[in-house]
Amino acid sequence: MFYLYYDNVGNVACVTNIIDDSFGPNYIDINLQTYEDFSNSTKQLSDYIVLKSSKVIGKMLLLSRDLHDLDGTVQASGMISKQQEISTNSVVLTQDTTNGTWTATSTMDDINCALFAQGYDHIKEYYVVDNTNRFILLDTFQVNLKTLAACNTVAIKDYDKDICKSQVSLLCRSHHVKHIHIVQE
């Protein structure tokens, strides 16, 4: 068995192959590959953090501090794709043109939810633009990704209901989680 010790705020202190109280009370089990990566300096202890899972009570996760290391993908700035299928590890923005409502739904994995659930609010701003000309700004709204990670679905507030009832597109800045725009008519 191999162990990774961390302090009360999640900073990784050391990796060992023994349980020793002198390292502190906080540790998680790790596999041989992870132990060797840290022992051989392939990975640096300071580049990782241990966080509580927001989905499984009592589960701790070893995460890279660099968000780009999660899966290697970053959604580029620009248009959010419109599609009907919901993919995993994404933020789904649903526009109900009949009722004039926006909702945000999370299909993010446990790792991303744990990252967003920690610390301060993570406010993401979205730009509602004309369907045929992305340079015509019609409205904006915000989603707190920390709340979304904890609740899985959030009703969006503070937007123009009349604009929501029309055909529009969404823009956002780059992000490491994929975004999807679904239009319900």
Sequence and secondary structure as in RCSB ss.txt:
>XXXX:A:sequence
MFYLYYDNVGNVACVTNIIDDSFGPNYIDINLQTYEDFSNSTKQLSDYIVLKSSKVIGKMLLLSRDLHDLDGTVQ
ASGMISKQQEISTNSVVLTQDTTNGTWTATSTMDDINCALFAQGYDHIKEYYVVDNTNRFILLDTFQVNLKTLAA
CNTVAIKDYDKDICKSQVSLLCRSHHVKHIHIVQE
>XXXX:A:secstr
 EEEEE TT BEEEEESS  GGG S EEEE HHHHHHHHTTSS GGGEEEEE SSSTT EEEEESSGGGTTS  B
 SEE EE SS  SSEEEEEEETTTTEEEEEE   HHHHHHHHSSS  EEEEEEEESS TTSEEEEEEEEHHHHHH
HSEEE  SS HHHHTS EEEEE  BSSEEEEEEE 
